[in-house]
Amino acid sequence: MKYALKLTEDKKEKERVEIMPVFDFNNAPEEKKGVVCTYTTFSSNEKTTSAEKPILVLDNKKRQWKHHSSGKFTNPTKATTFEFEEEDGTVTADILKIDSRFVSLLKWLGENHINVRLSGENTENGYAVYKIRETAAGGVTKLSAEDGFLQFMIERLLASNPPIEEELDEDQEEEGDSMKLTSIQSITDFMNCAGRTLPDNIRLWARRNLAVARSNEVSQEERHHAQRALSIMMNIQWKNNYFEAIDPVEARKILDEELYGMERVKQRIMETIIQINRTHTLPAYGLLLIGPAGTGKSQIAYAVARILKLPWTTLDMSSINDPEQLTGSSRIYSNAKPGIIMDAFSMAGESNLVFIINELDKAASGKGNGNPADVLLTLLDNLGFTDNYMECMIPTVGVYPIATANEKDQISAPLMSRFAVIDIPDYTIEEKKIIFSKFALPKVLKRMSLKEDECVMTEEALDTVMEIYKNTSGIRDLEQAAEHLAANALYQIEVNNLKKVEFNGEMVKELLA
């Protein structure tokens, strides 16, 4: 209904008078204008954001925007702009460019009217935005987990194609990785905003399980299992098989720090590193270290994980009697749960990791319904691993297996063919002597806050230690001997008020024999 204003001369005041609507049949109805997309997308693999490497660029011809500016993205079905909340009111600016990884996220922010604070700089090409933070304003509903969730998604998007690590700066207050996706709402938000960071098969799997988790036509137990599986899967950063180059000098330094001698082993590891640097992918075969107990096989594996800068997990095959421990149990059971392998991905928080498989020669001695060694084959083939609980094929192209074993003849031929085998012989007496005096004992003294001149070993004492342990393999017994000697020296210094303890052959024999 329309109203006209009629001025009455007698009362000199305005009064509202209702009039009938007027229809103009001569003019055609105004057509609804379609949305004009103002922006173009650009591809970026940058690991960090800055004014030179922005998330998006806004038009700054109307005015120069502040370094920190607040507002909200408009609903993309209406306009592709950002509404700045300025002192003189709301001012809009067209979006000119968007990093293609962030298009879905910005659309989501606009559709949900999320208040954000932009950090950016004015450039010749526009206002370059390199940070987006969620802010509370009025009664506006925030995202499922407030700014923590937004930063979690931004980090995942930045880490996509290729995998990267986001650097922190002074504006960042929370880390995305501290955020965990557990609720259905947060998982849904993540799928809408950053679902493209997931492998295709996992993305399809996630949508099916979301449907189950929301459904009222299935049991509560089924919904619980679906939500639990989603939470596990979504909190893993699924990286691709691209690996950054590794500094060979730094790698060699790490090997020399961790291992004495073993030149053949070090050479094989360095060959692996050079291969990664050329192909930017992991070798097709892992490492199988075979040798007596105590020769440092596990230490070699940890050194490789450190060089690759990957998280690592251990699988102790001597304690695994049933394949289900590796593959998980079916969701038909109320107490169903994922297997050890899936748990390893979950604990690492990413798909690229080093699997250290201890005592591989015990893998075929399962006591349950099946052979654990057969399960390992699917993990080692790099074709994908299927967990019974997850009901989804897990990509394993970023898994680097390093196995240890004492006896080669106890390992099946199929398993053996998945590894590059390195035989590690036992140390000679002279090598053990050097390891004890130069590595094992100094390490123990440092841990006990003892100075090297407070616990001294004569040459006779060293020879006596070697004589006592001449029939033992590896250096584990020698490390325990170093611990015993250092503890005894510390006791004598503290109780008897000695300045130092110098061990001779007789003292060592009395203490260790």
N, C-alpha and C positions, 0 to 999 in steps of 0.2 A: 504494500500500500504506500502511495506517495503522499506527501504533504506539501502545501504551499504556505507561504507566510503572507498574511494580510494585515496591513497596518490600518488600524482604526484611528481616525483623526480625533474623535471625541476623547478617548482614554489615552491616546499617545503611547499605546503598548502593543506588543505583538501577541497574536493568538494563533493557535494552530487550527487550521481548517482542513478537514478531510475532503479530498477531491477524488474523482474517479480516475482509474488508470487510462492512459491513452495508448492505443495500439497503432503503430505505424506499419501498414501493410505494403508500403512502397519500398521499404528497405529489407533486404534479405538478412537472415540471422547471421551474426558474426561467427565465423569458423574458429574452432579451437586450434590454437597454434601448437604445433608439435615442439618437443624439446630440442633445442639446438645444443649439440655437444661442442663445447668450446675448447676441449683439450685434445692433445695427442699423447700417446703413450711412448715410452722409450724403454729399451731393455738395459738392464744393469745387473752386473754380478758383484758389485762393490760390497765389501764387508762392513764398511762404516759409512755413516752419513755426515755430510758437511754442506756448507753453502755451495761448494764446487761439485758435490755429489748428493743432491737433494732427493727427498722423497717425492716432492711435487713443487711446481712453480705457479704462483698466483700473479695475476695482473696487478701492477703497482703504478699504473698511469694516473689513476685518480689521486693517489697520495702515497707517500712513503710509509710503509707499515713499521710498527715498533718491533724490536728484537723479540720480545715476548708479547704475543697478541692472542686474545681470547675470542671465542665465538663458536660457531658450529657449521658443519657442512650442510648444505641444503639437500633435501631429498632429491636424489639424482633423476627421479621421474619427472621432476618439475624444472630443475635447473642444475647446471654443473658449476656451482659457485661456492664461495665461502662467505659467511656473514660475520664480519668483524664487529665486535661490540666496542664502539668508540665512545668517547665522552660526549660527542654530539649526536649520538644515536647509532643505529645499525647501518653499516656501510658494506655493500657486497663487492666482491672481486671475483672475476672469472678465473676458473682453473685453466692454466695454459698447458701444463705438462704433468704427467704422472708416471712414476716408475711402475711398469706393468705389473709388478708383484703386489702392488698396494691398491689396485683398482677395487677389488672386492671389499677390502677393509674400509676404504673411504665411503663406498656405497653403503655399507652397514652402518657406519657412524652417522651418515646423513639420514637414513631411514629411521633410525632410533633416536634422532635428535640429541645426540650425545654432545655435551659441552666439552670443549677441548681447549688447550693452550698450545699455540704453535711457537716454535723457536725457529727463527729464520733471519736472513739478511737480504737487503735490497740490492739487486744487481741490475745490470743493463737489460737482462732478459726477463726480469720480474722479481718477485719476492720468493727467494729460494728457501723452502721449508725443509729442515733436516731433522726435526724432532716434533712428536705429537704426544701430549700428555692429557689424560682425562682429568677434568676438574668438576667439582660439585658446584651446582648453581641452581638456586631456587628449589623447586620440588622435582626437578628433572630426574628421571630414572637413570641410574648408572648401569654400566655393563655388569655381567654376571659376577665379576670379582673386582670391580672398580679398575683403577689404573694398573694394578698388577697383571690383570688379564690382558689389557691392551699392550703392555710392554712385552708380555709373553708372546703374543701374536706377532708384534713387530720384529722381535728377535728371530722367531722362526722364519718369517718372510725374508729377513736379511740373510739368514743362513741358508736359504734355498738356492741351489743351482749357481755356483757350486757351494758346498758346505763351508761355512766360515764361522769365526767367533767375533762377536760384537765387542768393541772396545767401550769402556766406560768413560764418561766425562763428568764434568762438574754438575751438569744439569740432571744427571740420572740419579735417582734415589732408590730405585728398586731394581733387582735383577729378574729378568723374565723366567729364568730357570727355577726360581724359588716358588713360582706358581705351579700348582698341580691341578689338572683337570679331573674333577671327580663327579660333579653334578651333571645331570642331563642337560641343564641349561648352558653350562660353561662348555660342554662338549659340542652342543649344537652351535653355539656362537663361534667356536673355533673352526668347525667344519664350514660355516658360512664365510668366514673371513680369511681363513688360511688353509682350507681343505686342499688346495692345489699343491701344497708342500708335501703331501702324502703320496706314496706310490699309487698308481691307478687301482691296483687290486685291493689295497688297503682302504682307499677312499670308498670304493664300492662296498667292501665289507663293512665299513663303519656306518654307512647309510642303512644297510640292512639291519645291523644290530641296534641302531637308533630306533628304527621302526619297532623292533621287538621290545626294547626298553620302555617305549611309550605306550605299547599296546595293552589294552584291557582284556584282550581275548586270550592271553597266555597267563600262566601261573605267575605268582609273585616270585617264585624261585627262578624261573626263566628270565624274568625282567632283571632280577638281581645279578645273575650270571652275565647277562648281556651288558649291563652297566659296568660291572667290574672289568670285563674284558675290554670294553671301550676305554675305560680310565687307564688301564695298563698300556694299551696300544697308542693312545693319543699323547701320553707323556714321554714317548720315545721319539727322539729326533731322527727321522728316517733320512739319512744322508745318501748321496749317490756314491759311486765308486771312484770319484776323483780324489787324488791325494796330492797335497802340496809337496814340493821338492824338499828334501831333507839335507841339511848341511853335513857332508861326509866327514869334515874335520871334527865337528862336534860329536858326531856318532862314534868316531874312532876314540875320542877322548872318553866318552861314557864307557865304552868297552874296556879300555885300559884301566879305568877306575874300578870297575866291577870285577874284572877277570884277570888273573895272572896267567901268563902263557897262553895256551889254547889258540895259537896263531891260525891254525886251520879253521877253527870255528869262527874266529873273528873275520877271516877272509870271506867265508861263506855269507856271513851277515852283511858285510860291506858290499858284496856282489848283489845281494837283495836290495840294498839301499840304492845302489846305482841304477838297478832295473826300475825301481819305483820312480826315480828322478827322470828317467827317459820316457816311461810309459804313463806315469801318473796314475797307475793302478797297482794293486797288490799282485804278487806273483801267483801263478796258478796253483802252486804247491806250498804247503807250510813246511815247518821244520820238525823233524823227529830226532831228538837227542837220546842216544842210547849209550849207557855206561854204568859203572858201579854206583852204588848209593854214596852220596856225599861228595860227588865230583863237581857239584855246582850247576847241575842241569837246570834247576828251577831259577837259579840266579841269572843264568843266560837268558831265560825267557823273560824275566822281569826287566833286564837291560834292553831287550828288543822292544818291549812295550814302551819303555821310557824314550827310546830313540824315535819310535813311530808317533809318539805323543798321543797315544790312544789309551783309553781305560782298559783294564784287563780283568778277567775273571778266571777262576780255577774250577776245573772239573776233576775231582778225585775219583777215578774209576774203581779203586779198591773198595769204596763205600757204596757203589751203585750196583744193586743186585737185580733191579727190575727196569726194563726199558721205560715203563711208565714214569719213573722218576725223571727221565729226560724229556719225555713227550707230553707229560701232563695227563690228566684224566678227563673223561668225557663229561659234558655238562648234565648228562642224565642223572648224575649222582649229586646229592645235596652238598656233600663235602668236596666237590670237584675243585681242582686248582691247576694253575699252569705248571709246566715242568721246570726243571732247573735251568735249561737253556733259555727259555723265555724269561725266567726270573733274572738271568744274567743281563739280557737286553734292558729289562726294566730298571735294574740297579744302576747300570751304566748310563741310562738316559739317552742313549744313542745307538745306532745300528752298526757303527764302525768300532770294533773292539778286538782285542787279542784274547783268544781262548787258549788258556794254558791247561792242557789235558795231562794230568799227572798219572803215572803208572798205566800207560796205555796197554801194556801187556796183561793187565788184569781185566780188560774190557770184555773179554769173551767168557769170563767165568761167572756170568749171571746165574742167580738162583731162582728167578721169577719166571714169568711166562714170556720168554723171548731172550734175545741176546742184545745187551746194550751196545755192542760193537756195530750192529746193523743200523742203529739209530745214528751213530756218529757219521756213517757214510753219507747220509743226506745233508748233514751239516757241513761236511768237508767238500762236497761236490760243487758248492757255490751256486747251486741251482735253486735253492730255497728250502726252508725247513718248515714243516707243518706241525704245530702244537695242537694236540687233541682238544684242549680247553678253548684255545683261541679260535680254532676252526678256520684258520687262514694261513696261507703260505707266507712265511717271513723271509724277506730278501737277506741273503747271506754274502753278497758280493763284497761287503766291507769287513768280513770276518777273516782274521789271520790266525790260523791255528799253529800252536807250538806244543808238541807232545814230548813227554819224557817216558823212558822205559828202562828197565834194568836188563831184560832179556829179549833179544830180537826174535828168537824162534817161537815165542809165545804170541806173536802178533800175526793176524791173518794176512794173507797176501793182498786182498782188496784194500784193507786199511793201510798196509805198508805202501801201496802204490799211490796213495794220496799225499805222501810226504817226500821231501828231500832228506834222506837219512844221513846223519852225522854221527859217527862213532867217537865217543869220548873216552880215551884210555885213562887209567888211573895215573895219579901223579907219581913221579919218582921221589925217592927219599930227599934228594937235594931240592926239588921243587917244593915239597912239603915243608922243608926247613925254612925256605925263603917266605912261603905263605904264612907260616906261623910267626916268624919274627918281624916281617914287614907289613903284614896285613891284619892277621887275627888278633895278636896281642895288642898292637897299638889301638885297634878299634875298641877293645874291651877297656883299656886304660882310659881312653877318652870318655867312654860312657860312665865310668866310675869316678871321673874327675881326678884321676891320678896322673901325675907327670911321668914322663918316660924315665927320668932319673930316679924315681921313687920305687920302681919295680924293674930290676935289672936282671937279665939272663946271661950267664957266662956261656962261653962256647961249649964247655962241658955239660952245662945244664940243657942246652939245645940238643946236643947229641943224645942225652939221656931220654928226653921227650921223644925223639925219633925212634930210639930203641924200644921204648915201651909200646909205641903204636905202629911198629913196623909191619905188623900183620893185618892191620885194619885198612879198609878201602876208603878213599875219599879223605876229606878234611874235617868232617863233622866232629869226630872225636878230638881232633886237635883244637878245634874252636872251644869245645867244652873244657879241655885242659887249660887253655889260656884263661878262660873264665875262672877256673878253680885257683890257678896261681895268682891272678890279680886280686881275687877276693881274699886270699890268704895274706898277701902283702898289705892290703888295706887294713885287715884286722890287726896285724902286727904293728902297723904305724899308729893306729888309733888307740890300741890297748896298751902297747908297750912303749909308746912315745918314741918310736924310731923315726929317723929322718928318711931312711930308704931301706929296702930289702933287696939283697943281692942273692939270687938263687944259684947254688952250685949243683953238681950232679947228685950228691947224696941227699940234699934237701928235696930235689924234684922226685927222686925215687921214693923217699919216705912219704911224700905227699900224694903221689899219683899211682904208685905201684899197688 
